[in-house]
Amino acid sequence: MNVLILGSGGRENALAWKIAQSPLLNELFISPGNPGTVKIGKNIPLNIMDFKQVEATIFEHQIELLVIGPEAPLVGGLTDFLKNSKKTCNLMIVGPGAMGAQLEGSKDFAKAFMMRHHIPTAAYKTFNIDQFTEAVDYINTLHPPYVIKADGLAAGKGVIICSEVQEAKNTLDDMLLKGRYGKASGKVIIEQFLDGIELSVFVMTDGKHYCLLPEAKDYKRIGEYDTGPNTGGMGAISPVPFADESFMKKVISQIIEPTINGLLADNIDYKGFIFFGLINVNNNPMVIEYNARMGDPETEVVMPRIAEDILPFLIETASGTLKNGVIKTDPRYAATVMMVSKGYPGDYETGKLITMKKLDSTEMVFHAGTTIHPASEQLVTAGGRVMAVTAYGKNVKNAFCEAYRKANCITFEGAYYRSDLGKDLI
């Protein structure tokens, strides 16, 4: 079978690493891919938001299964475009259509979906640019901290938690009136603050049935001990110690099953991954957000913990033949440390030479923001999040110790990573 993965980050590198192990695979293509994926399959340069270009690539390389990594083409309707094309109408696609992707593309849509289907989540109200005064008045009725979210896609940075009322009002001004996130913050959600510890749960679903994947916990803030602004993710761990059998039963019965049933009830055709961003509040799970794809850097710990061939599950997901169940998992812990550029998530420089010592090709080092310099042909930085370094261990501490050991073998000017990952769970 010929498989194409769309995307260029650590998530796609980890997906490619796992899919490449399947005996069912003929050829693996990654578009546009990165210097990590080129060692696993064949990179095809293209603009994944140019749907005609994607269609032509699929047709040219006789792709049978497409796995869409990032959220933007999902929300933009790539799945619908390909399903409606004569050239690609028989293509199997892991990734929902534009309506299903609204679970991630619009927080207002997702919150209304949860309320409609009685899925536990924080109380909220939605405001647009013409309701700025009402939004400020609503803030005055709440107690801190205040949670303000851009409605649309904001690269994982559209959630601001404010500790003071004036900060909250300034954030509203910044988002609604000054357009901090462009169209994404043309509408904002003001949400009840939930006090608890977060985790991520993942399923593959064909819209009727689902398969549960290993859960994970990521670390979003840039600074040690969860300080500073949110990032796309600074590291992750799987399994999550507090997500025991009792807690996961609640997740399944109160969140996963009502979500799948809700998609059916709303007549939303959904074939792909669902990422449940959850928070454990007094041992009860509540939904913070949905994503319509796998998370990053969570994929970099989830894929290594899958102990069987993932390709048959992807085929069943895309073809609508999936059965309810749980995928086999490796009992070891997997930990990821994200190495980032100096200045991230703000302004940062790229083009910094990357050196990797005492690491061989079998190591789980997933490229997130790297490229090959056209002149020197050397590996250099090309993004804020540069590399996700993953390792196994017998527990949280051991796994992170090994990931840090490997991270210390990688150097580039201005390299930064959090040194406290996992300590909150030990």
N, C-alpha and C positions, 0 to 999 in steps of 0.2 A: 504493500500500500504506500502511495506517495502522500506525505503529510506536509502542510505548510503552517508554520506558526507566524503570526503577525506581531511585531513588536521588536524592541531593541534594548530592553533593560534586563535587570537581574531576574525578574519573574520569567521572562522568555528564555533566558539562559538556563534556568532551573527546569522549566518545562521541557526544553530541548534535551537536556541531560537525561531526564527520565524517559521520555518517549524514545530516545535513541537506543535504549536498552531492550526494546520490544522485538521479538523475532518476527512479528507481523509486518515490521517496517521494511519498505523497499528503499525509498529515498526520503530524506528529511530536508526541508527547505525552511529558512528563517528570513523574514523580510521586515525591515532591512537587516536585522541581526546586529551582531557586534563582534569584537575580536575573540570573545569567549565562545560564541555559537559557531564561529567558522571552524572550530576544532571538532565540532560534533556533526554538523550538517553543511549544507551549502547556503551561503548568504546570497540574497537577491536584493540589490538596492532598489527601493521604491518608496514613494510617498503613500503611506497607508491610508491617508485621507483622500487620495485620488482613487475613487472606486473603480473607474474605468481601467486604470493601471493595474489594480488588484485583480480585476476580472481577467485581463489579458494574461497576467502571470499565471493564474490558476489554469487557464485554458492551455497555455503554452507548455506547462510542465505536467499536465495531466494529473492535477491534484485531486485526490479523492476525499480527503478530510482536511478541513480548515479549523485551526484553533486561534481565536482572536484574543490576544493578550490584553491590550489596554482598553480603557473605557471610552475614549473619544470616538473611534469608529463604530462602537456598539451604539452609543447614544446618537451618533450621526446617521444610523440606519444602514450600515454596510450589509448586515445579514439580509434585510429586506431587499436591498438592491440586487444581491447575488441570487436570491431565491426567485426574483422576478426576471432574471436574465436567461435567455434561451441557452447561452453558453454554459451557464453554471447552475441551472435550475435543479440538477440532480446531485449537486455537491453536498456532502455532509458537513454541517457547520456546528462547532461548539461555540456558542455565543448567541444571546437572545436578539430578537428584533428590537426596533427602536422603542416600542411600547414597553416591553419587558425591561429594557435598559433604563427606563425612566425611574425604576427603583433606585438607581444610583444618580441618574442625570438630574433629578429634581427631588430635593428633600421634602418639598411640600407634597409632591405626589406620593412619596414613600410614607410620610406621616399619615396622610389621608388613607392610604392602603392599610396601614397597621391599625388605625382606628376602626376602619370599616370591618376588619376581620378579627378584631379583639386580640391583637398581638401586643404584649406589654411593652410600652415605650413611655418616654417622658411627655408630660403635658406641654403644649406648645401653642403659639399663634404665629401666623404668617402676615408679613407686611410688604407692600411694594413702595416704589419711590414716591407715589402720591399720598402715602399714609405715614410719612415720616413723623408727623406730630403725634399720631396715634401710637406709633411704635415707642416714642419717648414717654408718652403717658403710661403705656403698659409697663415699661421698665420701672417707672416710679411706684408701681404697685407690687413689685417683686423684692425679694431679699437677695443679697449677694451670696455666692457668685452668680454671674449672669452668663448664659451660654447663647452666643449669637452665631448663626451659620448662614453662609451664602447658599442660596437655593441650588445653584447649578454647580458644574464641575470647576474646581479651583486647585487642581493638582495636589489634593490632600492638605491644602493650607487654608481652606475657607471656614475653619471653625475657630472662633476666638472666645476664650473664657476670661471674663473680666471680673476682677475682685472688687472694684469700686463703681458706684453709679455713674460718675462722670466719665470714667473710662468706657463704660458701656455706651453712653450717649455719643462719645467721640467715635466709637467703633461703628455705630449706626450711621453717623454722618459720613464716615470714611467709606462704608460699603454702599449705602443707598444713594447718597447725594454726590459723592466724589467718584463712585464707580471703581473702587479698589480692585475688584475682580472682574471688571467689565460686565458683560451680560449675566455672568454667574451671580453677581450680587445685585441685580436689578430687583430681586425679591429676597427677603431674608426671613429666617426662622428664629424666633426668640423662644428658647426652650428651658424647661425646668432643669436645674442642675441635679444630676444624680451622683450620689456619693458612693463609690465602690471601686472595684478593681476590674479592669477591662480584659477581654479576651476576644479571639476571633474564631468562628466556627465556619466550616466550609462544606458544601455539598455539591455534587454533580446531580443535575435533574433533567429529565426529558419532559418536564411539565406535568407529569402524573406521578412518577416515582422518583426516588432520590437515593443516592449513595453517600453515606457520611464519610468524610475524609478526616485525617488527624486535625485536632484543634491546635491553635497557637496563641501566643501572646506577643504583641510587638511593643516597641518603645518609640513613641512619637516625638517627644521633645528633644531639642538639640543638646540641652545641658544635663550635667550629672544630676541624678536624683529628680528627674522630671522637672527641670527648670528651663526657662527660655521658650521661644516660639515652637510651634509644631513644625514637623518636617514630614517628608513622605515615609519616614520610618528609619530608625537608627539601629535596629536589631530585632531579633525575635527568638522565641524558645518554644519547643514542642516536645512532649506534651505539657499541658498546663497543670501544675500540681493540685490546684483547688477545683479543677473541673473533674470531679470524681463521678462515679456511676450515678449517684443520686442526683447530682446537679445536671448531668447530661440528659437524664431522663426528662427533667423539666424543660431543658432546651428543646428536646425533640417534640414533646407533647404540647408545649405552650408557644413555641416559636417556629420550628422547622415545618411541622405538619400543617399548622394553620396558614403558613406562607404558601406552601405548595397547593393546598386546598383553595386558598384565596386566588392564586393565579388561574386555577381551573374555573372558579366561580366567576371571575372577571373576564373569562375567555381570552386570556393572554397566553399566546404560544411561546413557551420559554424552554429552550434547550441549551443548557450551558451550566456554568458555575454560579452559585450564589454564595456570597461572602456575608456572613452575619457579624457585624460589629456589635458585640454585646458588652454589658457591664453586669457584674455580680453585685447585687444590692441585697445585703443580708441573706445571702445564699439563694437569691431568686434572680433569674436572668431577665434582663430587659434589653431591647434593641436600641442601640445608639444610631446605627445606620446600616443600610444595605449597600453592597457593591455587586455589580453584575458580572464580575470576573474574579480571578484570584487576586489576593493581595500581594504587595511587595513591601517589605521583605519576607512576609509570611510564607510565600511559595518556596523560598529558599530553605525553609525548615520542614515544610509539609511534604514536598516531593521526596527528600531523602528518607522520610519515615514510611513511605508507601512501600510495602514489602511484596508487591505483586505487579504484574504487567499492567500499566495504566491504559494502554491503547485500546483494549477491548471495551473498557468502561467509557472511553471517549466516543468510540463508535456507537455503542448502545445509547449514550446520551444524545448524540446527533441524529440517530435513526429512530428514536422514540421507543426503544425496546429495553430500557433500563428496568431493573427490579430493585425494590427497596432492600437496603442492606448496608453493611459497613465494610469498607475496604480493609484488607489485611495490613497491619502496621508493624514496623520494626519496634521492639520494646525499648530500644535505646533513646536517650534524649538527643535532640538536634538543636544546636544553638547557632545563631548567625550574628556576626558583628559587622555593621555597615561602616565602611571607611568613606569619609566624605571630604570634599574640598574645603579649604579654609574660607570662612565667610558664609558658607551655606547655613541656613536656607535663604540668606540674603545674597548680596553680590559676591561672586567668586570668579577666580581666574581659571582658565583651562589651558591645555597644552603642556601640562607638567609631566616630565618623564617619570614613568613607573618602572621600578625594578622589583623583581620577585626572586628571592633567594631561598634555596633549600625546600622548594615546593615542586612536586612533579605533576604530571598531567592528570593523575588520578585524584588529586586534591579537589575538594568542593569549594572552588573559588569562582563565584559567579560574577561576570562583568555587568555593571549597571550603567556606568557612564565613562566608557573608554573608547579610543579609536586608534588607528595606526596613522602616525604622522606621514603625510604624503611625500615629504622630502627625505626625512631620516629613516622612514619605515620602522620607527620604534613605537612602542606602546605608550600612549600619553592619555592624560585625563581629558574628558569631554563633557563632564556634567558635575552636578552638585554631589550626588551620591555616586561614588566611583566603583567600589567593589563590595560584594557581600561575601564574607568569609564564613563558611559553615563547617561545623565539626560535630562528631558524635561524642557522647559521654554517658556514664552510668547514672548520672544525676545532673541537676541544673549546674552545680558548681563545676563539675568535671567537664561538661560540654563547653561551657563558656571559657574555662581555662585553656582548653585545646584550641578553641576558635581564636582566642587572644594570642596564643603562641603562633598560630599561622598568620594572623594579622601583622605580627611583628616582623614577619619575613617579607612584607610588602612595604615599599617606601615610595613616597613622592612628596615634593615640596608642599608644605601646608597640610599634610594629611592629618585628619582628626577622627577619633572615634570615642564613644562613651566608654569609660572604664568601669562603670557601676552596673552593667547589665546583669540581670539575674539576682542581684543582691536582695531585691524586694521579695524574692520567693524563697530565699534560703533561711 
